[in-house]
Amino acid sequence: MPGGARQAGALALLVAAAAAAQPTREEKSAQAAHAMAEERFAEAEKLYAELVHAEPANAGLLLSLGIAQQSQGKHGEAAGQFRAVVKANPGAAAAWLLLGISSRELKQAGEAVAAFEKVLELDPHNRAALPELAEALFSLARYEDAARRFYEWAGHEAANPRAWQALGLCYLELARRAAAELEETAPGSAWWFVLRAQERSGQGKDAAALALYRHALTLDPDLRGVHAAMAEIYLEAGREEWAAAEEKREAALPSPDCSKDTLECEFRAQRYWQLVEASKSGRAPAGLYWRALAYRRLAAIAFARMDELPLSPELLERKAETLDALGRYAAAVRMWREALVLAPTDPRLLGGLARSLRGAGDWEAARELAAQLLQADP
């Protein structure tokens, strides 16, 4: 055989051998799936990227590439893959869910909400999307929408302390909004002083609360519920005689005329949602006052549901966070310490304790704890 022919034959054999050594599409796909299963995400990303390069319109490969990237915290790149998938297939609920998660991590709460809403439109019973949507709405301060979703979540997972805590926090924020509107429309009114008094009482500042209640009564001696609130503070302080005197004054007030005092009657009947809906038509001071009271009562009901749950570090953490939100920092400190009895080295609990210590004004203890956390951080 001439030399040229032999060289050509040898080259052909080398090319054939090299081609045989290259994995097929199916083999590469199997390698990528195996790498994902073993959490070798960077290797999986490389393999899926090669597959996508060969088949750029393959939605399944794009989705897998996005998951590999998302698993490494590459949320910007992952979101790009998921957007491509839902553009090609708007009915891909899994891709919408993953897009929502990456959008949330990228602090793009608006896109996250839209993605999670799409998941629930496609799959109304998707349990993963519901809490994600609720949290995203909460981050956008869309508290009414978030409350509806947290309530729905709590209905599915009644033993989840976050669902009840977040529901209560939504109501608390809505109560604060109503109180802020009242301050705009009727600053210095008896209603305004009562709401301020309730806030101080919730923070454990009973002396300040009593002073505010008394001032409210100087503005409107017939305002119902004020003497009862003062009586409750006196009872907790062990002042039974003073409490009895306030209860007697409350009983002497005329009953509300439900043909005129509709919102107050709704409140007394514990029809809080009916009250809220009835008060939304305007910004009348009385409506804002009773709406704030109703939301506060709804918040208290939601928070109380946590007391029915089994003791756990997470439950105590949620309770401590709630106390922080209410401005009751000393009580929060006690709750964090109870949680740390169950999980002494949990850095999240230790960080929460440090925040509450600062809120309570115990800066020295907070600094010492922060120093301990820095030393423990590898």
NUZA-750404 format. One record per residue (C-alpha): residue in three letters; residue number from 1; x negated, y negated, z negated. Coordinates in Angstrom, 1 decimal. Layout:
<rs>
residuo,num,X,Y,Z
ALA,NUM,X,Y,Z
...
</rs>
This chain:
<rs>
residuo,num,X,Y,Z
MET,1,0.0,0.0,0.0
PRO,2,-1.4,-3.4,0.9
GLY,3,-2.6,-5.6,-2.0
GLY,4,0.1,-8.3,-1.4
ALA,5,2.8,-5.7,-1.6
ARG,6,1.5,-4.2,-4.8
GLN,7,1.4,-7.7,-6.4
ALA,8,4.9,-8.5,-5.3
GLY,9,6.1,-5.2,-6.7
ALA,10,4.4,-5.8,-10.0
LEU,11,5.9,-9.3,-10.3
ALA,12,9.3,-7.9,-9.6
LEU,13,8.9,-5.3,-12.4
LEU,14,7.8,-8.1,-14.8
VAL,15,10.8,-10.2,-13.9
ALA,16,13.1,-7.2,-14.4
ALA,17,11.5,-6.4,-17.7
ALA,18,11.9,-10.0,-18.9
ALA,19,15.5,-10.0,-17.9
ALA,20,16.1,-6.8,-19.7
ALA,21,14.5,-8.2,-22.8
GLN,22,17.0,-11.1,-22.9
PRO,23,20.0,-10.4,-25.0
THR,24,23.3,-10.4,-23.2
ARG,25,26.1,-12.8,-24.1
GLU,26,27.8,-10.2,-26.2
GLU,27,24.6,-9.3,-28.0
LYS,28,23.8,-13.0,-28.7
SER,29,27.4,-13.6,-30.0
ALA,30,27.0,-10.6,-32.3
GLN,31,23.7,-11.9,-33.6
ALA,32,25.2,-15.3,-34.3
ALA,33,28.2,-13.7,-36.1
HIS,34,25.8,-11.6,-38.2
ALA,35,23.7,-14.7,-39.1
MET,36,26.9,-16.5,-40.2
ALA,37,27.9,-13.5,-42.3
GLU,38,24.5,-13.5,-44.0
GLU,39,24.7,-17.3,-44.4
ARG,40,21.8,-18.0,-42.1
PHE,41,23.6,-21.0,-40.8
ALA,42,20.6,-22.7,-39.0
GLU,43,20.0,-19.5,-37.0
ALA,44,23.7,-19.1,-36.2
GLU,45,23.8,-22.8,-35.1
LYS,46,20.9,-22.2,-32.7
LEU,47,22.5,-19.1,-31.2
TYR,48,26.0,-20.7,-30.8
ALA,49,24.4,-23.8,-29.3
GLU,50,22.8,-21.6,-26.6
LEU,51,26.1,-19.9,-26.0
VAL,52,28.0,-23.2,-25.8
HIS,53,25.4,-24.5,-23.3
ALA,54,26.2,-21.6,-21.1
GLU,55,30.0,-21.9,-21.6
PRO,56,30.7,-25.5,-22.6
ALA,57,34.5,-25.1,-22.3
ASN,58,34.7,-22.0,-24.5
ALA,59,36.8,-23.2,-27.5
GLY,60,36.0,-20.2,-29.6
LEU,61,32.2,-20.8,-29.3
LEU,62,32.7,-24.6,-30.0
LEU,63,34.6,-23.7,-33.1
SER,64,32.0,-21.3,-34.3
LEU,65,29.2,-23.8,-33.6
GLY,66,31.1,-26.4,-35.6
ILE,67,31.5,-24.0,-38.5
ALA,68,27.8,-23.3,-38.5
GLN,69,27.0,-27.0,-38.5
GLN,70,29.7,-27.8,-41.2
SER,71,28.2,-25.0,-43.4
GLN,72,24.9,-26.9,-43.4
GLY,73,26.5,-30.3,-44.2
LYS,74,26.2,-31.6,-40.6
HIS,75,29.7,-33.0,-40.7
GLY,76,29.2,-35.6,-38.0
GLU,77,28.1,-32.9,-35.4
ALA,78,30.7,-30.5,-36.7
ALA,79,33.5,-33.0,-36.3
GLY,80,32.5,-33.5,-32.7
GLN,81,32.9,-29.8,-32.0
PHE,82,36.3,-29.6,-33.7
ARG,83,37.5,-32.7,-31.8
ALA,84,36.6,-30.9,-28.6
VAL,85,38.5,-27.8,-29.6
VAL,86,41.7,-29.7,-30.5
LYS,87,41.5,-31.8,-27.4
ALA,88,41.5,-28.6,-25.4
ASN,89,44.0,-26.8,-27.6
PRO,90,46.1,-29.2,-29.7
GLY,91,47.8,-26.2,-31.4
ALA,92,44.6,-24.9,-33.0
ALA,93,45.5,-25.3,-36.6
ALA,94,42.2,-24.0,-37.9
ALA,95,40.2,-26.6,-35.9
TRP,96,42.4,-29.4,-37.2
LEU,97,41.8,-28.2,-40.8
LEU,98,38.1,-28.1,-40.3
LEU,99,38.1,-31.5,-38.6
GLY,100,40.0,-32.8,-41.6
ILE,101,37.4,-31.4,-44.0
SER,102,34.5,-32.9,-42.1
SER,103,36.3,-36.2,-41.8
ARG,104,36.8,-36.3,-45.5
GLU,105,33.1,-35.6,-46.1
LEU,106,32.3,-38.5,-43.7
LYS,107,34.5,-40.8,-45.7
GLN,108,36.9,-41.1,-42.8
ALA,109,40.0,-40.7,-44.9
GLY,110,42.4,-41.9,-42.2
GLU,111,41.3,-39.3,-39.7
ALA,112,41.3,-36.7,-42.4
VAL,113,45.0,-37.5,-43.2
ALA,114,45.9,-37.3,-39.6
ALA,115,44.2,-33.9,-39.2
PHE,116,45.7,-32.4,-42.3
GLU,117,49.1,-33.6,-41.4
LYS,118,48.7,-32.0,-38.0
VAL,119,47.8,-28.7,-39.7
LEU,120,51.0,-28.8,-41.8
GLU,121,53.0,-29.7,-38.7
LEU,122,51.7,-26.6,-37.0
ASP,123,51.7,-24.4,-40.1
PRO,124,54.0,-25.8,-42.8
HIS,125,53.0,-23.1,-45.3
ASN,126,49.3,-23.7,-45.0
ARG,127,48.1,-23.8,-48.6
ALA,128,44.6,-25.0,-47.8
ALA,129,45.8,-28.2,-46.0
LEU,130,48.3,-29.3,-48.6
PRO,131,45.9,-30.2,-51.5
GLU,132,43.4,-31.6,-49.0
LEU,133,46.1,-33.9,-47.6
ALA,134,47.2,-35.0,-51.1
GLU,135,43.6,-35.9,-52.0
ALA,136,43.1,-37.8,-48.8
LEU,137,46.2,-39.8,-49.3
PHE,138,45.2,-40.5,-52.9
SER,139,41.8,-41.8,-51.7
LEU,140,43.7,-44.3,-49.4
ALA,141,45.8,-45.5,-52.3
ARG,142,48.9,-44.2,-50.6
TYR,143,50.2,-43.2,-53.9
GLU,144,53.9,-42.6,-53.0
ASP,145,52.9,-40.2,-50.2
ALA,146,50.2,-38.6,-52.3
ALA,147,52.7,-38.0,-55.2
ARG,148,55.1,-36.2,-52.9
ARG,149,52.2,-33.9,-51.7
PHE,150,50.8,-33.4,-55.2
TYR,151,54.4,-32.5,-56.4
GLU,152,54.7,-30.0,-53.5
TRP,153,51.2,-28.5,-54.4
ALA,154,52.2,-28.2,-58.1
GLY,155,55.3,-26.4,-57.0
HIS,156,53.1,-23.8,-55.3
GLU,157,50.3,-23.7,-57.9
ALA,158,51.9,-24.6,-61.2
ALA,159,48.8,-23.3,-63.1
ASN,160,46.4,-25.8,-61.3
PRO,161,45.6,-28.6,-63.7
ARG,162,44.4,-30.9,-60.9
ALA,163,47.8,-30.9,-59.2
TRP,164,49.6,-32.1,-62.4
GLN,165,46.8,-34.5,-63.3
ALA,166,46.7,-36.1,-59.9
LEU,167,50.5,-36.3,-59.8
GLY,168,50.5,-38.2,-63.1
LEU,169,47.7,-40.5,-61.9
CYS,170,49.8,-41.4,-58.8
TYR,171,52.8,-42.3,-60.9
LEU,172,50.5,-44.3,-63.2
GLU,173,49.1,-46.3,-60.3
LEU,174,52.7,-46.9,-59.0
ALA,175,53.6,-48.2,-62.5
ARG,176,50.6,-50.5,-62.4
ARG,177,51.7,-51.8,-59.0
ALA,178,55.1,-52.6,-60.3
ALA,179,53.6,-54.3,-63.4
ALA,180,51.3,-56.4,-61.1
GLU,181,54.3,-57.5,-59.0
LEU,182,56.1,-58.4,-62.2
GLU,183,53.2,-60.5,-63.3
GLU,184,53.4,-62.3,-59.9
THR,185,57.1,-62.9,-60.1
ALA,186,57.7,-63.4,-63.8
PRO,187,54.4,-64.0,-65.7
GLY,188,54.9,-64.6,-69.4
SER,189,58.4,-63.2,-69.4
ALA,190,59.6,-60.8,-72.2
TRP,191,59.5,-57.9,-69.7
TRP,192,55.9,-58.7,-68.9
PHE,193,54.9,-58.8,-72.6
VAL,194,56.6,-55.4,-73.1
LEU,195,54.7,-53.8,-70.3
ARG,196,51.4,-55.2,-71.7
ALA,197,52.3,-53.9,-75.1
GLN,198,53.0,-50.4,-73.7
GLU,199,49.6,-50.5,-72.0
ARG,200,47.8,-51.4,-75.2
SER,201,49.7,-48.8,-77.1
GLY,202,48.7,-46.2,-74.5
GLN,203,45.1,-47.2,-75.1
GLY,204,45.4,-46.7,-78.8
LYS,205,45.4,-50.4,-79.5
ASP,206,48.4,-50.4,-81.7
ALA,207,47.8,-53.7,-83.5
ALA,208,47.6,-55.5,-80.2
ALA,209,50.7,-53.7,-79.0
LEU,210,52.7,-54.7,-82.0
ALA,211,51.7,-58.4,-81.5
LEU,212,52.8,-58.3,-77.9
TYR,213,56.1,-56.6,-78.8
ARG,214,56.8,-59.3,-81.4
HIS,215,56.1,-62.0,-78.8
ALA,216,58.5,-60.4,-76.4
LEU,217,61.2,-60.4,-79.0
THR,218,60.7,-64.2,-79.5
LEU,219,61.5,-64.6,-75.8
ASP,220,64.4,-62.2,-75.7
PRO,221,65.6,-60.9,-79.1
ASP,222,68.2,-58.6,-77.5
LEU,223,65.7,-56.7,-75.3
ARG,224,66.5,-53.1,-75.9
GLY,225,63.8,-50.5,-76.6
VAL,226,61.3,-52.9,-78.2
HIS,227,62.2,-52.2,-81.8
ALA,228,62.3,-48.5,-81.0
ALA,229,58.7,-48.7,-79.6
MET,230,57.5,-50.6,-82.7
ALA,231,59.2,-48.0,-84.9
GLU,232,57.3,-45.2,-83.1
ILE,233,53.9,-47.0,-83.8
TYR,234,54.8,-47.4,-87.4
LEU,235,55.8,-43.8,-87.8
GLU,236,52.5,-42.6,-86.3
ALA,237,50.7,-44.9,-88.8
GLY,238,52.6,-43.4,-91.7
ARG,239,54.7,-46.6,-92.3
GLU,240,58.1,-44.9,-92.7
GLU,241,59.8,-47.9,-94.3
TRP,242,58.8,-50.3,-91.6
ALA,243,59.7,-47.8,-88.9
ALA,244,63.2,-47.3,-90.5
ALA,245,63.7,-51.1,-90.5
GLU,246,62.8,-51.3,-86.8
GLU,247,65.1,-48.4,-86.0
LYS,248,67.9,-50.2,-87.8
ARG,249,67.4,-53.3,-85.8
GLU,250,67.4,-51.3,-82.6
ALA,251,70.7,-49.6,-83.5
ALA,252,72.3,-53.0,-84.2
LEU,253,71.8,-54.1,-80.6
PRO,254,74.7,-53.8,-78.2
SER,255,74.8,-50.9,-75.8
PRO,256,74.0,-51.7,-72.1
ASP,257,76.9,-52.5,-69.8
CYS,258,76.3,-49.9,-67.1
SER,259,78.4,-51.9,-64.6
LYS,260,75.7,-54.6,-64.8
ASP,261,72.6,-53.0,-66.4
THR,262,72.5,-50.1,-63.9
LEU,263,68.7,-49.6,-64.0
GLU,264,68.6,-49.5,-67.8
CYS,265,71.4,-46.9,-67.8
GLU,266,69.5,-44.8,-65.3
PHE,267,66.5,-44.9,-67.5
ARG,268,68.4,-44.0,-70.6
ALA,269,69.9,-41.0,-68.7
GLN,270,66.4,-40.0,-67.7
ARG,271,67.3,-40.3,-64.0
TYR,272,63.9,-41.8,-63.2
TRP,273,63.9,-41.1,-59.5
GLN,274,67.3,-42.6,-59.0
LEU,275,66.1,-45.7,-60.9
VAL,276,63.0,-46.0,-58.7
GLU,277,65.0,-45.7,-55.5
ALA,278,67.6,-48.2,-56.7
SER,279,64.9,-50.8,-57.6
LYS,280,63.1,-50.7,-54.3
SER,281,65.4,-53.0,-52.5
GLY,282,63.9,-56.2,-54.0
ARG,283,61.4,-57.8,-56.3
ALA,284,63.7,-58.9,-59.1
PRO,285,61.8,-59.0,-62.4
ALA,286,64.3,-56.6,-64.1
GLY,287,63.9,-54.1,-61.3
LEU,288,60.1,-54.2,-61.4
TYR,289,60.2,-53.8,-65.2
TRP,290,62.4,-50.7,-65.2
ARG,291,60.6,-49.3,-62.2
ALA,292,57.3,-49.6,-64.1
LEU,293,58.8,-47.9,-67.1
ALA,294,60.2,-45.1,-65.0
TYR,295,56.9,-44.4,-63.3
ARG,296,55.2,-44.4,-66.7
ARG,297,57.7,-41.8,-68.0
LEU,298,57.2,-39.7,-64.8
ALA,299,53.4,-39.9,-65.4
ALA,300,53.8,-38.8,-69.0
ILE,301,55.9,-35.8,-67.9
ALA,302,53.3,-34.7,-65.3
PHE,303,50.4,-35.1,-67.8
ALA,304,52.4,-33.1,-70.4
ARG,305,52.6,-30.1,-68.0
MET,306,48.8,-29.7,-68.5
ASP,307,49.5,-28.9,-72.1
GLU,308,51.3,-25.8,-71.0
LEU,309,48.3,-24.3,-69.2
PRO,310,45.7,-21.9,-70.5
LEU,311,42.6,-23.4,-72.1
SER,312,39.7,-23.7,-69.7
PRO,313,36.8,-26.1,-69.1
GLU,314,38.6,-27.5,-66.0
LEU,315,41.8,-28.1,-67.9
LEU,316,39.9,-30.1,-70.6
GLU,317,37.9,-31.9,-67.9
ARG,318,41.2,-33.0,-66.2
LYS,319,42.6,-34.1,-69.6
ALA,320,39.4,-36.1,-70.3
GLU,321,39.6,-37.8,-66.9
THR,322,43.2,-38.7,-67.6
LEU,323,42.4,-40.2,-70.9
ASP,324,39.7,-42.3,-69.1
ALA,325,42.2,-43.5,-66.6
LEU,326,44.5,-44.6,-69.5
GLY,327,41.6,-46.5,-71.1
ARG,328,41.5,-44.1,-74.1
TYR,329,37.8,-43.6,-74.1
ALA,330,37.3,-42.4,-77.6
ALA,331,39.9,-39.7,-77.1
ALA,332,38.2,-38.8,-73.8
VAL,333,34.9,-38.4,-75.5
ARG,334,36.5,-35.8,-77.9
MET,335,38.0,-34.0,-75.0
TRP,336,34.7,-33.8,-73.1
ARG,337,33.0,-32.4,-76.2
GLU,338,35.8,-29.8,-76.5
ALA,339,35.1,-28.8,-72.8
LEU,340,31.4,-28.6,-73.5
VAL,341,32.0,-26.1,-76.3
LEU,342,33.3,-23.8,-73.5
ALA,343,30.6,-24.7,-70.9
PRO,344,27.7,-26.3,-72.8
THR,345,25.4,-26.8,-69.8
ASP,346,27.9,-27.9,-67.1
PRO,347,26.3,-31.1,-65.6
ARG,348,29.7,-32.4,-64.5
LEU,349,31.1,-32.3,-68.0
LEU,350,27.9,-33.9,-69.4
GLY,351,28.2,-36.7,-66.8
GLY,352,31.8,-37.2,-67.7
LEU,353,30.9,-37.5,-71.4
ALA,354,28.3,-40.1,-70.6
ARG,355,30.9,-42.2,-68.6
SER,356,33.4,-42.0,-71.5
LEU,357,30.7,-42.9,-74.0
ARG,358,30.0,-46.0,-72.0
GLY,359,33.7,-46.8,-71.8
ALA,360,33.9,-46.5,-75.6
GLY,361,31.0,-48.9,-76.0
ASP,362,28.6,-46.2,-77.4
TRP,363,25.7,-47.3,-75.1
GLU,364,23.0,-45.7,-77.1
ALA,365,24.6,-42.2,-77.0
ALA,366,25.3,-42.6,-73.3
ARG,367,21.7,-43.5,-72.6
GLU,368,20.4,-40.5,-74.6
LEU,369,22.7,-38.2,-72.7
ALA,370,21.7,-39.7,-69.4
ALA,371,18.0,-39.2,-70.3
GLN,372,18.8,-35.5,-71.1
LEU,373,20.5,-35.1,-67.8
LEU,374,17.5,-36.5,-65.9
GLN,375,15.1,-34.2,-67.8
ALA,376,17.3,-31.2,-67.0
ASP,377,17.5,-32.1,-63.3
PRO,378,14.9,-30.0,-61.5
</rs>
